Amino acid sequence: MDNLSQRFAGVFTALVTPFRSDAVDWEAFDALVNRQITAGVAGLVPVGTTGEAATLSDDEADQLIARTVKLADGRALVMAGAGGNDTRKTVDKIQRAEKAGADAVLVVTPYYNRPTQSGLVAHYTAAAQATSLPVMLYSVPGRCGIEIAPDTCAALMERCANIVAIKEAGGSATRVTQLRAACGEKLIIHSGDDALTLPFLSLGACGVTSVVANVAPTPMVAMVAAWQQGEVAQALAYHEMIAELVDGMFVESNPGPVKAALALANLASPELRLPLVTVSDANRQRLAGILSRFGSASSSLR
């Protein structure tokens, strides 16, 4: 594994943005980031989908990235969410993220306008050429309606030396093999689905950009570390321990459930920005039960 791959290996937490009275709750954010670093995550991803980037102002996004960089203090790679469905605005977000001190950028496929694969090549080429930072592509067809084809990923890597990675969130482990066949072992692959982390690792991915790590960073880090060290049975035990919690994070649209779980753990407010609203009472009760069982299972595995 080369140095760049090593920097992207492990658990990257897709950070929530805590709110209180519609403003960023900086005290809660700082505590959440410090908790992640203490748990030993390899990376932090502010202002992504889980961070409700769509409802953040440019100034809020800049401050969140800069704050994450300061708190990380070199102990974790900071990969800022910087995508959009307007190439000019995407370029601006990337350049602002670089100015704020990010180590890399995560760039989602343009949503709603659904470009062709040729359009994706043009979009990502413009994005990558606007920065010296490493770029991780983000394919999430369930939210964007389009998928980055393996051949498109290969073409982009040939065009732009700083396009080095992909967050694959299409819900299929088969994509890892397809991407490696098209792009070779040089492509850094992250699972974009917590539930598929272990299958992805077994097929050649090196990490995960994780939602559940907001709530349970320690077992996520332990699971990936166990796999990396060849302790397959231990990795599987952690996978099975967190399985119900992972499922619970998606009982409603992300990040509603993860924020509800953080609130139940007294770590942050459940508040979201419209059009998202807090989870239903029924799902909140369901999450409370899941967290209770998770706590018992976690204690028994230590």
Protein Blocks (a to p, Z undefined) as FASTA:
>chain_A
ZZklmmmgcjddddddddeehiacfklmmmmmmmmmmnopabdcehilknommlpcfklm
mmmmmmmmmmnnopaccdddfbdfbfklmmmmmmmmmmnopabdcddddehjlpafklmm
mmmmmmmmmpcbdcdddddfklnopacdfklmmmmmmmmmklmbdcdfehpaklmmmmmm
mnojmlccddfbfklmmmmmmnopabdcdfklmmmmmlmmmmmmmmmnopaklmmmmmmm
mmmmmmmmmmbccfklmmmmmmmnopacfbdcdfbdcddfklmmmmmmmmmmmmmmmmmm
ZZ
